[in-house]
Amino acid sequence: MLRHRSFWVILFITALVGGGTLFSEHNDYPMELHIEWVGYDTARYSIVHADTVLPVTLNSNCFLAISRYYKAPKMRYAIHTKGDTVVNVNKILIDAILSDFEFVGIHGSESSVDRLVLKLAPRQSKSLRPELRGVELQFEGQCGLAGEPRLDPDTVTLYGSESSLAGIEHLYTLPQTIVGLKDTCVCTLSLDPVWQKHPDLRVSAESVRLFIPVERFTEKKFSVPVQFETTDNQVRARLYPERVDVTLWVSERDYDKVLPDMVQASVQYDAADLPEALSVRVKSFPAYTRVKSVFPSTIQYVILK
């Protein structure tokens, strides 16, 4: 019994040593190295042809070959390009890929191909100016908008077939409420992805940045004469009162710039209407200010002929 057990132990040790020797010997093993083309504008260009696999033969022991077999499919070697590209396959390139993949114990390498090729084709394009829709700005305290908000980029380009491009005439922002505005800021707004209705379309930007100029405003009041306006040049009128108080919201920065002669108020008379009182409107005021109130908002009148 003991003799039989010793035999099997010796046989197992012999097989283990023999197998280890076999696995440690150097041999040639085929492998596919995966290539990824990056850096070009995927929206602007479509791929006509792209080599994504580089077949190679690597000389190493069997242990390392098995390790590479399981690691290689998950790894990609990135080739950066801006357009059509031809890359010559040589030892320098193969060694760079092996180093990037962190493959070691390689005692020789070669490939059956001599180049890798990327061929691109430009898509048709259509440029549109994104438009704000459903965007609400909420300011804190006496802060307010100081000028026109700006979108960046101010133009977004769609790429694809002519028929698909013809189906899109506008690009709008998705509804969004921006609260607590008290300082100039930049917010990111997503665009309504209407291009997704057309599988062949690509877009240069899926969102835009909204620049919101914000300043603190304060009140500035003026007493201004009311102008009487009518289409009948023969009609004259006496107004009661002849002056009204116009209160503007003015930014602290522009406070001293706003002068009384920059503000004009008027009433409009129509003989066919004959209203009991005339509504006052502010017909002229600086564009960088806002009208808060007019007092009184209506005035009495007597027609003089």
Number of C-alpha atoms within 10 A of each C-alpha: 6 6 7 8 10 11 11 11 11 11 12 12 11 12 12 12 12 12 11 13 11 14 16 14 12 19 16 18 16 15 18 15 20 18 18 14 18 14 11 14 13 17 19 20 18 17 12 11 12 16 15 17 15 18 15 18 16 21 20 21 20 18 14 17 23 11 11 16 14 9 12 16 12 9 13 17 18 14 12 12 14 12 16 15 16 13 12 13 16 14 13 10 12 17 16 12 18 18 11 13 16 9 16 11 12 16 12 14 18 18 18 10 12 11 13 16 14 17 15 18 13 16 19 14 17 17 16 14 15 21 15 18 14 12 12 12 14 14 18 12 11 13 19 25 23 18 13 10 13 14 20 14 14 13 15 18 16 22 24 23 16 13 9 16 19 9 12 15 10 12 20 17 20 16 14 14 9 11 11 11 19 18 16 13 11 15 11 13 19 15 19 17 14 13 20 11 11 15 9 15 21 22 20 16 14 14 19 20 15 18 16 21 18 19 21 19 22 16 16 18 15 19 16 19 16 21 16 19 15 14 10 10 7 8 14 14 14 12 19 14 13 14 18 21 17 24 18 22 21 26 25 13 11 11 15 10 11 18 12 12 10 12 18 18 21 20 19 13 21 12 11 6 7 9 12 10 16 19 15 20 17 16 11 12 19 14 8 14 20 17 15 13 14 19 13 13 14 17 19 14 18 11 11 9 7
